[in-house]
């Protein structure tokens, strides 16, 4: 097993941690979740390139775009939440 083969484990862990935080009621934690998801997208895409899993790479690009959208939306919500406090 090479170092690139092992990349799937931190990718999986980041996906699980991001999933946990995205369900939070705290806007800052939800925002953090999207950043963690972005990290997992990069890790999964790198592993997919190594494993020749091209459908996984395309999926991760799509999810990356969705996660960028989510990060922007939660950034806006966190900013307005902080301003109202």
N, C-alpha and C positions, 0 to 999 in steps of 0.2 A: 504494500500500500504506500503510495507516494503522499507527499504533503498536500498536493492538489486533491487527492482522493479524500483526505481528511477534512477538506474545506466544507463538505456537506454538513458536518456536525455543528460548527458555529453558525452556519446559515440556518439550520433547523432551529437552533437555540434562539437566534435573533428573531426568527419568525414567531416562535412561541411567546417570547417576552413582549414583542410588539403587539401580539394579539391580546395579551393580558392587559397591557396599558391602554389599548384603544378602547376598552370597555370601561375605563375609569370615568368618574363624574368630574374629575378635575381637568380643566382645559389644558393645563400645562402637561399633565401626564398623557393626555390624548395626543398633544402635539409631539411629545417625546416619542410616542408610539410610531408616528409616521416617519420620524427620523431613523428609528430602529428598523422599520420596514425598508427604508431606502438602503440601509446597510445590508439587510438580508437580500434585497434584490441584486445588489452588486456581487455579494458572495455566491448566490445561486447562479448568476449568469457566468461568473468565473468558473465555477464547478461545471456548469453545463457546457461551456466551451471545451474544457478539458475532457469531458465525457462524451463529447459530440452529441449532446442532447439539445438540438437546435430548437425544438418546440418549447423546451423549458426556457431557453434564452428569449424567445419571442414573448412568452408569457411574462417573464420578468421585466421586459421592456414595457409591456402594457401595464403591469402592476406598478412599475416605477412611475409612470405618468400619472396613474391614479393616486399614488402616494404623494407625489408632489402637489397635486390638487388638494388632497386632504391636509397636508402640512400647511399650505397657504390658508385654507379655510380655518383651521384650528389656530393658526397664528393670529388671524383677524379676530377670532372669538376670544382668544386669550388677551389680546390687546384691549378689546372693548370691555372685557370682564375686569381687567386691572384698572381701567379708566373709571369704571362705575364704582369701584371699591373705595 
